[in-house]
Amino acid sequence: MTQRVDLSTVMDRISIDAVITGYAVAVDDGEWADYQALFTSDGRADYRTAGGIEGPASEVAQWLSQTMLLFPVRQHLIVNRRLDLQDLGGYPGDGAQVQADYMNPMRLGNDAGNAGNAGNAEDTAPATAPNFVSGGRYAFDLVRTDSGWRIRGVTVHEKWRSMTGALAAG
């Protein structure tokens, strides 16, 4: 490999990392146009293992925009990213796969999560304590486009979840 190829690979990795981080930020901030812009025109998302839907990114963004209204406080953490760039005989190709673990703490609006918990230890929890936390692994399929790296598909593999307050009681 030449230094030019090495630099190109590093730049691809940085660009792909920015897409994955942008994905988390868009979901947390409820920026659904930004979310959709991270996908190719035929991009798809699959949230079925987390109780959601699968479909075109535009439909999933609409579903998320309604579902996330329950949780105005959310902090999507995507860690342990394993990135595999397509290898064309020592040169980077136009495809990549990323597996990344996530943890997603969220809080219900209007402190609704602690309703009905009189006398429980959770009554003393600070207002920022999450009512719902889930964790798992994402599988991203990315492709290089004229506009940069974009998500062709993402699949959520939820492994666990924990609920407190009204969510746990219901």
Long-range contacts (C-beta under 8 A, 24 or more apart in sequence): 1-90, 1-91, 5-90, 5-91, 5-92, 8-92, 9-85, 9-92, 12-85, 12-92, 12-96, 12-144, 12-149, 13-83, 13-85, 15-148, 15-149, 16-83, 16-96, 16-98, 16-142, 16-149, 17-81, 17-83, 19-142, 19-148, 19-149, 19-150, 19-151, 20-78, 20-81, 20-98, 20-100, 20-140, 21-78, 23-78, 23-140, 23-151, 23-154, 24-76, 24-77, 24-78, 24-102, 25-76, 27-64, 27-68, 27-74, 27-76, 28-74, 28-75, 28-76, 30-65, 30-68, 32-61, 32-62, 32-64, 32-65, 35-61, 35-64, 36-61, 38-150, 38-151, 39-150, 39-151, 39-152, 40-143, 40-145, 40-150, 40-151, 40-152, 42-152, 43-150, 43-151, 43-152, 43-153, 44-152, 44-153, 44-154, 45-151, 45-153, 45-154, 45-155, 45-156, 46-153, 46-154, 46-155, 46-156, 47-156, 48-156, 49-136, 49-155, 49-156, 49-157, 49-158, 50-134, 50-136, 50-156, 50-158, 51-158, 52-156, 57-151, 69-109, 70-108, 70-109, 71-106, 71-107, 71-108, 71-109, 71-131, 71-132, 72-107, 72-109, 73-106, 73-107, 73-109, 73-128, 73-130, 74-104, 74-105, 74-106, 74-107, 75-104, 75-105, 75-106, 76-102, 76-104, 77-102, 77-103, 77-104, 78-102, 78-138, 79-103, 94-143, 94-144, 95-141, 95-142, 95-143, 95-144, 96-140, 96-141, 96-142, 96-143, 96-149, 97-139, 97-140, 97-141, 97-142, 98-138, 98-139, 98-140, 98-142, 99-137, 99-138, 99-139, 99-140, 100-137, 100-138, 100-140, 101-135, 101-136, 101-137, 101-138, 102-135, 102-136, 102-137, 102-138, 103-133, 103-134, 103-135, 104-133, 104-134, 104-135, 105-130, 105-132, 105-133, 106-130, 106-131, 106-132, 106-133, 107-131, 107-132, 108-132, 108-165, 108-166, 108-167, 112-165, 112-166, 113-164, 113-165, 113-166, 113-167, 114-164, 114-165, 114-166, 115-165, 115-166, 116-165, 116-166, 116-169, 117-165, 117-166, 117-169, 122-164, 122-165, 125-164, 129-164, 130-164, 131-163, 131-164, 131-165, 131-166, 131-167, 132-161, 132-162, 132-163, 132-164, 132-167, 133-161, 133-162, 133-163, 134-158, 134-160, 134-161, 134-162, 135-159, 135-160, 135-161, 136-160
